[in-house]
Amino acid sequence: MSKSEKLISLLGGQPVIPVIKIKNAADAVPLARALAAGGLRMIEITLRTKDALEAIRRVANEVEDAVVGAGTVLNPRQFDEAAAAGSKFIVSPGLTGSLISAAAGSEVPLLPGTITPGEIMTALEAGIDFLKFFPAEQAGGTTFLRSLASPLAAARFCPTGGISALNAEEYLAVPNVVCVGGSWVAPDDMIREGKWDVIESLARQASALKPA
């Protein structure tokens, strides 16, 4: 099984990966439990806050139902730190040679951001065929993704950026899309206010999304 296949296997058919920014590590465990209870086991915690690595560590150690990964990983140092904290997958906004090398030396799969055919071809040459399409809406959306399906048939995508409950099903209907990433299931204000029941409800709605 390739690392991309391993990542898709971990996803388990989940249509939405919540993209989460956690400012307070104490929120990580109840948030992950709420999302998992709503059917979204796989979650991405972005490395955009000082508490992000600790949040990943707590979820990895305390929430058996969750599959936690790190997002906004920009370089090999962050890749290694996130993996050491317990990340089961790593997400980057772009693709670099140094990140490809870091992923090649690790059991943790990389979901790298790509937009152009050249970036996608570089990932495919490295054996990575499950890719983040970012920023999705700004980069051409579903029309662009459909145009990639024939010339780059081996590539499969998780579009992220501008995805919401309003357009998620439109993306999920594209043949080369496996899932989408988005932050609407766990908004910053709801995390801050500890509205775990509301987040669980949003997660349950998102987990039930089907292609349009």
N, C-alpha and C positions, 0 to 999 in steps of 0.2 A: 504494500500500500504506500503510495506517495504521500508526502506531507500534506499536499493539497487535499488528497482523498481523506487523510486522517482528520483534517480540519472540517471537511464537509460531514464526515461521520460524527464528529463531536457536535456539530450543529443539529443533527437529528431531525431535519425537516423544519426547523424553526424558521418562520418567514421573516422575522425582524430581529436584528441584533441591537439592543439598546446601547446607545453611545452616551456614556455618563461622565459628568464632571463632579468629583466629590471634593468639597472644600474641608469637610470635617470627617476624619476617619471613623468616628463613632457612628456615622450614618451608614457606613458601608454594609454592615451585616444585615440590619433590618431592611435596607433597600434591596439587597440581593435576595433575601428571603421573600419579599413581596413580589419581585419580578419572577422568581422561580415558581411561586405559588400561582402566578397568573399564566404560567406556561412558557416564560422566556428564561430558560436556564442559562444560556450563553449570554454573557454581558461583557461589554468593553468599557474599561475604566481608563480615561485618557490621562496621560502624564502632563496635565496642564496645571496641576496644583501641588503644593508642597506635601500634601497628605496622600497623594495618589498611590505611591508604592506601599505605604502602610495599609491603605484601604484594600489593595489587591491582596496583600499578605493576610489580612483578617478574613476576607471572603474565602480565600483558598484554604485556610485552616479551620474555619468555623461553619461554612455553609456547604454541606455535602451535595446538595441539589444543584449548586451553581457551577458553571464552567466559566471561570473568569479569565479575561485577557487584558492586555495593555494596549492602549491606543496612543496616537501621536508620538510614536517612537521614531526618533530622528537619526540615531546613530548606533553603532555597535555597543557603546557603553550603556546606553539606555536599554538596549535589547537584553544585555546580560543582566542588568539590574532587575528588569521586569521578570525575566525568567527565574532569577534567584528568589524573587518575592512570591513565586507560585503561579505565574501566568501560564495558562495552557495554550495560548496563542498570542501572537504579536501583530499589531496593526500599525502600518506606517502611512503617512499621507502621500508619500512618493516612493520612488525606487532608486536606490543607489548601489554601486558595486560593493561598497563596504557592508551594507545591510544584507545583500545577497550572500556575501562571505560569512557574515555572522550567523545567518540562518542555516547555511550549509553545514556549519559546525555544531549545530544544536538540534535536539529532538523536538524543540518547540517550533511549530509551523508559523511561517510569516504570511500575512495577508497584506501585500504591498499595494499602495495606491498607484494607479496608472490612468492615463488619459489617451495618449497618442498610440498609433499602431506601433511605432518604434519601441516605446516603453513596454507595450504588451509583448512584442516579439522578444525583447530582452528577458522578460520574466519567463516566457515559455522556454527559451534556450537554457535558462537556469533550472528548469524542471518545476516551475511554479505556474500552475494553470488556473488557480482560483484566486481572483484578484479583486481588490477594491477599485471601484470606478469613482473617482473623486476629483473635483466636486461635481457631482452628477448633474444637477440642474443647470449649472453654469457652463458645463462642458458639452452640452448638447442633448442631455436627457435620453429618453427612450428612443428617439429617432436615431441618434448617434449609435447607441448600443445595438440596435437592430442592424445597422449598416456594418457592424463588425462581425456579425454572426457567420457570414459566409467566408470571407477571406481569413478570419482568425477563429475558425470553428472550434479549436481546442480550448479557447479561453472561456472561462465562466466568471461571473461577476457578482459582487455585492456593492451595488450603488449606494453611495452615502453623500450627503450634502444637498440640502433642500428637500429631503424626503419627509413627508408627513402622512398623517392618516388620510389626507385628501388625495394623495397621488401614489401611495405605496402599492396599491393593487395594480395600477397601470404599469409600474415597473416590474412587479412580480409576473405579469403576463408576457414579458419579453423572454424568448426562448433561452437566451444565454445568461439569464439572471437566476441565481440560486436563492438569494435573500436580499434584504435591504438593511441598511443601518440608519438609525435615527434617534433623536433625543426626545421626541415628543412623548414617549411613554414614561419618562422620568424627568419632568421639567425642574429646573433649578429651584424655583420657589416651593414646589411640593416637597423636594428633598429637604430644603431648609426648614420647612414647617412640619416635617415628619408625617406627611399624609400618606402613610404606607397602604392604607385600604384603597385610596383613590388610585395610587400607582399600580396596585395589584389589579384593579378593574381595568385600567388602561392597558396593562400587559395582557390581560385575558382577551381584550378586544383585538389587540395587535397579533396575538398568537393564533387567532381565528381567521386572519386575512388569507384570502385566496386570490389567485390570478383573476384579473377582470375579464 
